Amino acid sequence: MKKICILTATRAEYGLLKPIIKSFDYREDIDLRVVVTGAHLSPEFGLTYEEIINDGIKIDKKIEILVSADTPSAISKSMGLAMIGFADYFSESVPDLLVVLGDRYETLAVATVAMNQRIPIAHLYGGEATEGLIDESIRHSITKMSYLHFTSTEEYRKRVIQLGESPLRVFNVGAVGIENIKQNEYMSKQELLGSLNLSLDRPYAVVTFHPVTLEDHSSESQIVELLKAISKHDEMNFIFTKGNSDANGRIINSMIDEYVKGNENCVAVMSLGLKRYLTAIRHCHMVIGNSSSGIIEVPSFKVPTVNIGDRQKGRIQTDSIINCTSDYDSILKAIDKAKDAKFREKIQLVKNPYEKENTTSSIVSIILDHLLNEKIDIKKSFFDLNQSEEYE
């Protein structure tokens, strides 16, 4: 029996990994080990590991790593704790494969340990670009440590190959988040807003704003500008999903909490959970902020995204996304455009470039093929683009 370890550190990451976890969990020839760390285990960030348990998924190990601060130094210390904790865990469990998703600092630390202990890594969603984030460097670093690669578009697949990974190990499978949209069980709008104590008599926006980690001390000034723009739209309700444990994330969350206290048309939650989050997007008037979800998943709902600043700069985008700078005037204009009837009618025709059929089953079958048929050789050769091997 082959042992697969799947890592999750945040609520958003788990939502994407859930169908993959479920697919492996059903198999009798796979010993699945789900390991939880990071913000999942923090009361401040909602103890979201409980969502995993409520989904009927067994957690093999909870490894606490977060330091109670969000400075760059604290982030580095959390990475150090992750390396210590996972060094012990991998030595004891010795998985045949580690599955990781994305580009967070916790994932980089864990992938480094796996690399040192010669555990093959399957990485979801390399090749993407986010020029405003330290995640850009982290994502490409994890790519070079990994053996199997699953990308969300063909352009991203080519970028992973450009980094020297063999085309035989890089697969364009589409975004799991789009598949989640198709398969999710939705609440009614009334049920959703009732659970949040918001009225049905106004349209609402979903707001998610995270730190831009390659900018110094910008979080406070940017969230001030965003809240000023939102305050001009008291004809709408606003659902804030609070920020993650990145550097300066706590500043954003505390300012959102303070704003919500004085505005009855606003509510803030640490985690909606996958079902409520997708329901909220489905019925909302627009999405505002700088989350990757606004770029990748939201266009499938034909809902406008007001994308603020440089956090997602470099990602492939559809015409439903309105880019603006992080100042008050620019945000206000973008919100007005998202409300415009002609714009809203136009985006009903957009096609999501991240959508592809059978995303989860493709990922699972490729991993099983390589693992069960002993196709993995961690002694990788660097693939040069001028090699004769076809990679299109």
HUJOCOR-V402278 format. One record per backbone hydrogen bond with DSSP energy under -0.5 kcal/mol. NH is the residue of the N-H (numbers start at 0). CO is the residue of the C=O. E is the energy in kcal/mol with one decimal. If there is no record, write none. Layout:
# HUJOCOR-V402278
NH,CO,E + NH,CO,E
This chain:
# HUJOCOR-V402278
1,28,-1.5 + 3,1,-0.6 + 3,30,-1.7 + 4,96,-2.9 + 5,32,-2.4 + 6,98,-2.2 + 7,34,-1.9 + 13,9,-2.1 + 14,10,-2.0 + 15,11,-1.2 + 16,12,-1.9 + 17,13,-2.2 + 19,16,-0.7 + 20,16,-2.7 + 21,17,-2.7 + 22,18,-1.8 + 23,19,-2.0 + 24,20,-2.4 + 25,21,-1.3 + 26,23,-1.3 + 29,26,-0.6 + 30,1,-3.3 + 31,29,-0.9 + 32,3,-2.9 + 33,57,-0.5 + 34,5,-2.5 + 34,32,-0.6 + 35,60,-2.6 + 36,7,-1.9 + 37,62,-0.6 + 38,8,-0.8 + 39,8,-1.2 + 39,36,-1.2 + 40,37,-1.6 + 41,38,-1.6 + 42,40,-0.5 + 44,41,-0.7 + 45,42,-1.5 + 46,41,-2.6 + 48,39,-1.8 + 49,46,-1.9 + 50,47,-1.2 + 51,47,-0.7 + 52,48,-1.7 + 53,49,-2.6 + 54,50,-1.1 + 55,52,-2.0 + 56,51,-1.8 + 59,33,-2.4 + 59,57,-0.6 + 60,33,-1.2 + 62,35,-2.7 + 62,60,-0.5 + 63,61,-0.6 + 68,66,-2.8 + 74,70,-2.3 + 75,71,-2.1 + 76,72,-2.1 + 77,73,-2.4 + 78,74,-2.1 + 79,75,-2.0 + 80,76,-2.3 + 81,77,-2.3 + 82,78,-2.2 + 83,79,-2.0 + 84,80,-2.8 + 85,81,-2.8 + 86,82,-1.5 + 87,83,-1.6 + 88,84,-1.9 + 89,85,-2.8 + 90,86,-1.5 + 91,87,-1.6 + 92,88,-2.9 + 93,89,-2.1 + 95,2,-2.4 + 96,2,-1.2 + 97,119,-2.5 + 98,4,-3.0 + 99,97,-0.5 + 99,121,-2.5 + 101,123,-2.4 + 107,103,-1.8 + 108,104,-2.0 + 109,105,-2.3 + 110,106,-2.8 + 111,107,-2.0 + 112,108,-1.7 + 113,109,-2.4 + 114,110,-2.6 + 115,111,-2.2 + 116,112,-1.9 + 117,114,-1.6 + 118,113,-2.9 + 119,117,-0.6 + 121,97,-3.0 + 122,120,-0.5 + 122,147,-2.9 + 123,99,-2.4 + 123,121,-0.5 + 124,122,-0.5 + 124,149,-4.1 + 130,312,-3.0 + 131,309,-0.9 + 132,129,-1.7 + 135,132,-1.2 + 136,133,-0.7 + 137,133,-1.8 + 138,134,-3.4 + 139,135,-1.7 + 140,136,-2.0 + 141,137,-2.5 + 142,138,-1.9 + 143,139,-1.7 + 144,140,-1.0 + 145,141,-1.1 + 145,142,-0.8 + 146,120,-2.9 + 147,120,-1.8 + 148,168,-2.4 + 149,122,-2.5 + 150,170,-2.8 + 156,152,-1.7 + 157,153,-2.3 + 158,154,-1.5 + 159,155,-2.0 + 160,156,-2.0 + 161,157,-2.1 + 162,158,-1.1 + 163,160,-2.1 + 164,159,-1.4 + 168,165,-2.2 + 169,166,-1.0 + 170,148,-2.6 + 172,150,-2.4 + 172,170,-0.9 + 173,150,-1.3 + 174,353,-2.9 + 177,174,-1.0 + 178,174,-1.1 + 179,175,-2.3 + 180,176,-1.4 + 181,177,-1.5 + 182,178,-1.7 + 183,179,-1.7 + 185,183,-0.6 + 191,187,-2.5 + 192,188,-2.6 + 193,189,-2.2 + 194,190,-2.0 + 195,191,-0.8 + 196,193,-0.9 + 197,192,-2.7 + 204,236,-2.2 + 205,285,-1.9 + 206,204,-0.5 + 206,238,-3.2 + 207,205,-0.5 + 207,287,-2.3 + 212,210,-0.9 + 213,131,-1.7 + 214,211,-1.9 + 217,214,-0.6 + 221,217,-2.5 + 222,218,-2.3 + 223,219,-1.7 + 224,220,-1.8 + 225,221,-2.2 + 226,222,-2.5 + 227,223,-2.1 + 228,224,-1.9 + 229,225,-2.3 + 230,226,-2.0 + 231,228,-1.0 + 232,229,-2.1 + 235,232,-1.5 + 236,202,-2.6 + 237,264,-2.5 + 238,204,-3.0 + 239,237,-0.6 + 239,266,-3.2 + 240,206,-2.6 + 240,238,-0.5 + 241,239,-0.6 + 241,268,-2.6 + 247,69,-1.4 + 248,245,-2.3 + 251,247,-1.1 + 252,248,-2.0 + 253,249,-2.4 + 254,250,-1.9 + 255,251,-2.2 + 256,252,-2.4 + 257,253,-2.0 + 258,254,-2.1 + 259,255,-2.7 + 260,256,-1.6 + 261,257,-0.7 + 261,258,-0.9 + 262,259,-1.5 + 265,262,-1.6 + 266,237,-2.1 + 268,239,-2.7 + 275,271,-0.6 + 276,272,-2.6 + 277,273,-2.6 + 278,274,-1.8 + 279,275,-2.7 + 280,276,-2.2 + 281,277,-2.3 + 282,278,-1.7 + 283,279,-0.8 + 283,280,-0.5 + 284,203,-3.7 + 285,203,-0.7 + 286,303,-2.4 + 287,205,-3.0 + 288,305,-2.1 + 289,207,-1.9 + 290,207,-0.5 + 293,290,-0.9 + 294,290,-0.5 + 294,291,-1.0 + 295,291,-2.7 + 296,292,-1.1 + 297,292,-2.5 + 299,296,-1.7 + 300,297,-2.2 + 301,298,-1.5 + 302,297,-1.0 + 303,284,-0.5 + 304,319,-2.1 + 305,286,-3.4 + 306,304,-0.9 + 306,321,-2.4 + 307,288,-3.1 + 307,305,-0.7 + 308,323,-2.6 + 310,307,-0.5 + 312,309,-1.5 + 314,311,-1.9 + 320,317,-1.3 + 321,304,-3.6 + 321,319,-0.5 + 322,320,-0.7 + 323,306,-2.3 + 330,326,-2.3 + 331,327,-2.5 + 332,328,-2.3 + 333,329,-2.0 + 334,330,-2.4 + 335,331,-2.2 + 336,332,-2.1 + 337,333,-2.1 + 338,334,-1.2 + 339,335,-0.7 + 339,336,-0.8 + 343,339,-2.4 + 344,340,-2.0 + 345,341,-2.2 + 346,342,-2.0 + 347,344,-1.1 + 348,345,-1.4 + 349,346,-1.3 + 352,350,-0.6 + 354,351,-1.5 + 358,355,-0.6 + 361,357,-2.0 + 362,358,-2.1 + 363,359,-2.7 + 364,360,-2.5 + 365,361,-2.1 + 366,362,-2.2 + 367,363,-2.6 + 368,364,-2.3 + 369,365,-2.1 + 370,366,-2.5 + 371,367,-2.9 + 372,367,-0.5 + 372,368,-1.3 + 373,370,-1.0 + 374,369,-2.5 + 375,369,-0.7 + 379,377,-1.7 + 382,163,-2.5 + 383,381,-0.7 + 386,383,-2.0
